[in-house]
Amino acid sequence: MTELQEKIFEIMKVFDRVCRENALCYYMLGGTMLGAVRHKGFIPWDDDADFGLPRSDYERLLTLSEEKIPTGYRLRHFSREEGVPYAFMRLEDENTTCIEARRSGSGYTGGVYIDIFPLDADSNFYLLRAVRELHIKFVKKLLYAHIAEEGKVKNPLKRIVMKKITEKTEQEELVRRLDAMVSKYDGNGKKPQWGEARFSNYLGHWGRKESIPRRVFDGEIRQRGYDAFDWRRGERVAAPAEGRSMEYEFEGSLFFGPIDSAAYLTALYGADYMLPPEEEMREGHPAVIELEQPYCLENRENGEE
């Protein structure tokens, strides 16, 4: 592991402990899940970690008292503090500093982190999901106009358009709007969901590719047992009777992930997900990282309270 990955791994273990102690269901997502299956740990060039919780568990995590989060770590979310420029949650190491290029225009500073996404219900109709994704993408673009790295956009026309957007919209309102959009179908007074249950993460990287049948995650089909043949391991994988997810080895520790990992990873990366991409396709997230500098000191040095 790189030094950054070691820090991220420590945050992952804290997150896992908090979830287990408070009976919260979670899943590794995206490249983190791919790393667990393909590398039994981090993808060598990866520099972040993604997790998701079903909306009910996600909301419970949000309401945990500070005493239940170990000292030195902090849950960041727009509902808990002002100025958070994204609609999902993060668990950050307060003794580090991470300034992301893609959000540097917002002035937001935090620590090295893991991303924590809500897994929401979704429409069972493909056309509605496609329209929904376009709508969410549009709002994300509006938000990007507020938080983009200064000087990143070279096209003069785009800069003019982005300036107009920032004059007509507010960052905080766009973040709240995104949260309301992704939680549109919840079965509790909002739009009803018909047909096959789904878990969706439109706030993630893959858009509607991350709208996946719930049984892939928790193994349930109308309260009956579920199993799937994992052709890569040559064995049938059954849902654990005592839980809603399955443990996978990751850097020598165990973390939870979707029960049908083959179906999940194929949906995101295609059937050849076990093959690493070409070297020129291995990208990280540009950022200023200080592994020994608490971000609260960074803020004070910049004149913030």
N, C-alpha and C positions, 0 to 999 in steps of 0.2 A: 504493500500500500504506500501511496505517497503521504506526505505529512498532512495535506489537506484531507485526504481520504480517511486518515486515522482520526482526525477531528470529527469528521462527519460520522464515522463509525461509532464514536463515543456518544454522539447525539442520538443515533439510531438505537443504541442500547438503553439510553435514558427513556426515549419514547416507548420502546417495547415494555420496559418495566412499568411505566405509568399506565399503559393500556392494560397490562395483565393485572395490576393491583386494583384497577377500577372496573374490571370486567368489560373492557371496550374492545369491540371487534375491529381489526384493521387488516389491510392487505398491502404488500409491496406492489408498486405499480411501475409501468414503463421500464426504463433502463435498469432500475433496481431489481425488478423481478427477472428481467433478462439476464442480469449479472448472476443472480442466484442460480439460475438454471444452467447457463452456459459456462460460467466461471466459478461457481460456488463462492461468489464474492463480487467485488467491484469489477465492472468492465474497466480494463487497465487505464483507459483515457478518460473515464467518467469523473465528474467533479461535483455531483450532487446526488441526492437520494429523494425518491418520491414514494409517498404512502397515501392510501385512501381509506376513509371510514364511511360506512353507510350513514346517511344523513342523521339518523337518530343518535348514533354513537358519536358522530362529529359534533353535534350540538351539546352532548353531555361533556365531551372533552373541553369545549369552549367554556363551559360553566364551572369547571373544576377550580377550586380555590388555589391561590398562589402557594399555599402550604403543601399542596400535593405535587408541585413541580419542584424537582431538586434545586437546591441553591446553585446559582451560576447559569441557569437556563431560563428561558422566557418564551412563553407563547405569544406570538404577535398576530393580531387580527384587527381588522378595521372596527369591529364592534367593541374592542377592548381599549383602543387608543386612536387618536387622530393621526392622520398623515401616512397610514399604511397604504401603499399604492397597488394593492392586488386584492382579489376577492376571496382568496383561500387563506389558509393558516400556515404559520411557520413555527417551528421550535428552533430557537437560536441559542448559541453559546455566547453568553454575555462577556466572556473574557477574550473574545476575538473581534475582528472587524472585517466586514465584507461589504464593499461598495460595488454593486453590479453596474456595468456599462449600460445595459439595456434599460435600467431604471434610474440612472444617475441624474436625469433631469428633474426628478421629483424631490431631490434633496434628501431622500430617505437613506439612513445608514443603519445597518444592523450587524449581527454577528454571523459567523459561519452557521449554516442552517440545514434543515431538511424541510421539504415541502409536504404539506398535509392537505389533501383535497377531500371535499365532500363527494360521496358517491350518491347521486340522486336518481330518482325514478325518471322514466322517459316515455315518450310516445312509442307505441308499438308499430307505427306506420312510418315506413322509410322516408316518404316524401315530407312528412311533418318534421322528421329528424333533420333532413337536409335543409329545410327552410329555417329551422331553429338554429342550426349551426351557423348559417349565413348571418342571421340576426345577431348572434353572440359575437361572431367575428367582427361585425361592424362596430359593436360597442367596444370591443377590445382595441380596434383601430383608433377610436375616439380617445380611449384612455391612453394609448401609446403617444398620442400627440402631447399629452401632459407630462409624461414621464421619460420620454426618449432622451438618450444621451445628447447633450448639446453639441451641435455641429455634425451629428451622425447623418442627418438627411442632407444630401448634397443638392438634390433637385430644387431649384428656386421656387417652382410652382408648388411643390409639395410643402415647402417651408411656409409659404403664404397660406396654404390651406390649413396646415397644422396650427398656425397662429390664430386663424379665424376660429378654429375649433376650440382652442383654449379660451378664447374670449367669450364664446357662447355656451360653454359647458363647464362643469365643476368636477374635479377629480374625485372627490368624496362621493358625489352623487352617482357617477359612473360606476364606481366600485360597488355601491349598494345596489345599483340596477343590475349588474352582472350576477350578484348573489341571488337576487329575486328571480332572475331569468332561469338560472340553472336549477332552482328549487321549485320550479313551476308545477311539476307533477309530484305530489307527495301523498295523495290519498287522504289528506286531512283537511278537507274544505277547499283545496285548490283543484286544479283540473284533474279529473279522474284518469286513471291509466287502465287501458283495456288490453286484453291479450297477455302475451308473455311478459313477465316481470323483467326489468332491466336495471343494471347499475350503470350510470353514465357519469363521465368526467369531462365536461365541455371546457372546463378551465385549464385542462392539461394541454399537452402539445399536439395530440393526435385528433382532436375534433370528434366527429361522430364515429370514427374508428373505435373510440373509447366508450361507445354506447353498446354494451355487451350483455347478453342474457345473464340474469342474476345467477342461474344455476352453475355457470362457469366459475363464479366466485364461491358460492356457499353450498353447491351440490344439491339444492332442493328443487324438486318439481312437484308443486302442489302438495307439499308436506310429505312426499315419498322420498325414499332413499335415491341417491343418484350416484352413478359411477361412469367412468369414461376410460376408454383404452388409450393409454399414452404410448403411441407407437415408437417414440424415441427411447423409452425405457423398456418397451416390450412387455408391459404389464398393465393390468386394469387398476385404475385409481378410484377408490371409493371415498365418499365423504365421511369424515370422522363422526362417529355417533355423538360425541360429546361437544362438538363445536361447529363453527361456521367457516372455518378456514383450515389450511394445512401448513405445517411447519416445513421450512426449507433451510438448508445450511447456507450461511452467508459469513464468510471470513471466520469460520469456526464456531459461530453462534447460530441460534435458531430464530428465524423470524417468520411471521405468517404471510401467506400469499394465496392467490386463487387456487382452488382445488384442481381445476382443469387447466394447468399451466400451459399445456400445448395449445388449447383452444384460445386462451387469452393472448399468448405471444404471437400466434399465427394471425389473429385479428389485427394486431398492431404492426408486425414486422414482416408478415408473409411466411410461407411454409419453410423458407430457408433461414429462419431466425438463428439457427445454430452456427451459421457461417458468419464470421466477422466481416464488416464492411471493408472496402478498399481504404487504404491509409488516408487518402485525401478527404474521405467522408467522415473521419473521426474528429468530431468537433466538441469543444467544451463551451463554457459560458465565460466570456471575458469579464474580469472583475479585478479589483484591487483587494488583495487578501493580506491581512496582518494576523498571524496566528497567536501572537503574544500581546496584542494591543486591544484592550476592551473598547468597544464602539462607543460607550458612554464618554470615555475620555476623548475620543475623536470628535464627538459632538461638542464637548466643552471647548476644545481647542479651536473649533470653528465658530465659537460665539453663541452656541445654542445652550439652552437651559435643560 
